[in-house]
Amino acid sequence: MWLYDLKDSPIRKATADEESLSKCSTHGIITVDGVQCYADDAPESAEETAEFLRSWRDEMGREAGMLHGVNAYNDFYGY
């Protein structure tokens, strides 16, 4: 587990106490050294992040096409 600030930037590896406190708090947010943060899994690889963003972009293009027609789909992809 890692500690992340509220802008989702990794700070450092979380201690066992920080993991436990983050899981037990209402929203998962704890204050460490005066900084609000939360504990979460280790950062994903760059390849996994790129694949997620590509698949999410594809989904947004499909939704635009379903809601507003083929021209909206084409506009979304810049065709």
C-alpha positions in Angstrom: 0.0 0.0 0.0 1.1 3.6 -0.7 0.1 6.9 0.7 -1.4 9.4 -1.8 -2.1 13.0 -1.4 -5.6 14.3 -2.3 -4.4 15.0 -5.9 -3.6 11.3 -6.3 0.2 11.8 -6.2 2.1 9.0 -4.4 3.9 10.2 -1.3 5.6 7.0 0.0 4.9 3.5 1.1 2.2 3.4 3.9 3.0 1.9 7.3 0.7 -0.8 8.7 -0.8 1.8 11.1 -1.5 4.2 8.2 -3.2 1.4 6.2 -5.4 0.5 9.1 -6.4 4.0 9.9 -7.2 4.8 6.3 -9.4 1.7 6.1 -11.2 2.5 9.3 -11.9 6.2 8.6 -15.2 7.3 7.1 -13.8 8.4 3.8 -10.4 6.8 3.9 -8.7 10.2 4.4 -6.1 10.5 7.2 -3.7 13.3 8.2 0.0 12.5 8.2 2.6 15.1 9.0 -0.1 17.8 8.5 -1.0 16.5 5.0 -4.4 14.9 4.2 -3.8 11.7 2.4 -5.2 8.1 1.9 -3.7 4.6 1.6 -4.2 2.6 -1.6 -2.6 0.0 -3.8 0.7 0.6 -5.5 0.8 2.7 -8.6 -0.1 1.0 -11.8 2.4 0.6 -14.6 2.5 3.2 -17.4 1.2 0.5 -19.9 -1.8 -0.3 -17.7 -2.6 3.4 -17.3 -2.3 4.0 -21.0 -4.6 1.0 -21.8 -7.2 2.2 -19.3 -7.2 5.7 -20.8 -7.5 4.3 -24.3 -10.4 2.1 -23.4 -12.2 4.9 -21.5 -11.7 7.2 -24.5 -13.3 4.6 -26.7 -16.2 4.3 -24.4 -16.8 8.1 -24.4 -16.7 8.1 -28.2 -19.3 5.3 -28.4 -21.5 7.1 -25.9 -21.3 10.3 -27.9 -22.3 8.4 -31.0 -25.3 6.7 -29.3 -26.5 10.0 -27.8 -26.0 12.3 -30.8 -25.4 10.2 -33.8 -22.6 9.2 -36.1 -21.4 12.8 -36.6 -20.8 13.2 -32.9 -18.8 10.0 -32.9 -16.7 11.2 -35.8 -16.2 14.6 -34.2 -15.1 13.0 -31.0 -12.4 11.0 -32.9 -11.5 13.9 -35.2 -12.6 12.1 -38.4 
